[in-house]
Amino acid sequence: MNRRHFLTLAAATAAATVRNTRAEAPPSAPTLTFGLLTDVQYADADPAGERHYRASIPKLKAAVEDLAAAKPAFTVHLGDFIDRDFGSFAKVLPLLEPLGQPVRHLLGNHDYAVADADKCRVPALLGMPHDYYMFSSPGLRVLMLDTTDLAPYKYPKGSAEETAATAALKRLSATGAASATPWNGGLSTTQLTWLGRELAAATAASERVILCGHHPVLPADAHQLWNAAAVIDLIDRHPCVIAWFNGHNHAGAEQERNGVPYLTFKSVVHRPDTTAYSLVSLTRDRLIITGHGREASRTFPLRPTP
């Protein structure tokens, strides 16, 4: 499949999935535009169901070329950059270089499908300053959360952290929660405390906040963050939060709560010849998602901030 055919297919798919545009008046000029991808999930492996691992490379190359032409301020990847094998990172990380702008990563469950000895190396290899961290643009604070923080697969077998995470999963499973699956995860108490401090600081600085994680907070389904209720409580109490972005559920999903859109973006790895990526723009009063390939385009009004 040549690039012209690929882009034509991607554009046609995007046009067919444009939906959910709420505002009728034309938006004001964007104050910030950035790129967004999730679940590239590359592996040198044969397809499994709808996961076409090797096909992620041409799709990522095409997405990077288009995003680079748009000159975003930065690009975020919402986890699961690979599917297995620590060496897979070396195959896909160089493909991001033509963007010419920072790429901000966070951690997904498949990023830890590597040997125990390599697990501690993943965040640094992805250029992350910490497993969870903050970066900012004028008037906006982006919090990159680690939803694998409380998950057995993140830690070497037999470690204290793996034992504690396994116990947490067992307790959740006893409640009958649909999200009590070994591929999900949660935020530690330490990270929740950090998140609360960051939201308070953003409120004091009159900044808007976008929260990014790999696992969804809403809707409540089998993909949901283990301690989603604690995160929702923090978001409800801090009007500075304007959106939650995540990957993990390759089909995508969407829910609003108290004026905050909780958006699950679709995966790159799903389907062999159709991509999925977005440009995200902020205006004075709107959040605009311009989707490509399987990803939908939509516009959300921003909820008022104090």
Helices and strands as residue ranges (DSSP letters): H 3-17, E 32-37, H 56-70, E 75-77, H 88-92, G 93-99, E 103-105, G 109-112, G 116-121, H 122-125, E 133-137, E 140-144, G 152-154, H 160-174, H 189-204, E 208-212, H 228-236, E 241-246, E 253-257, E 260-264, E 276-282, E 286-293, E 298-301
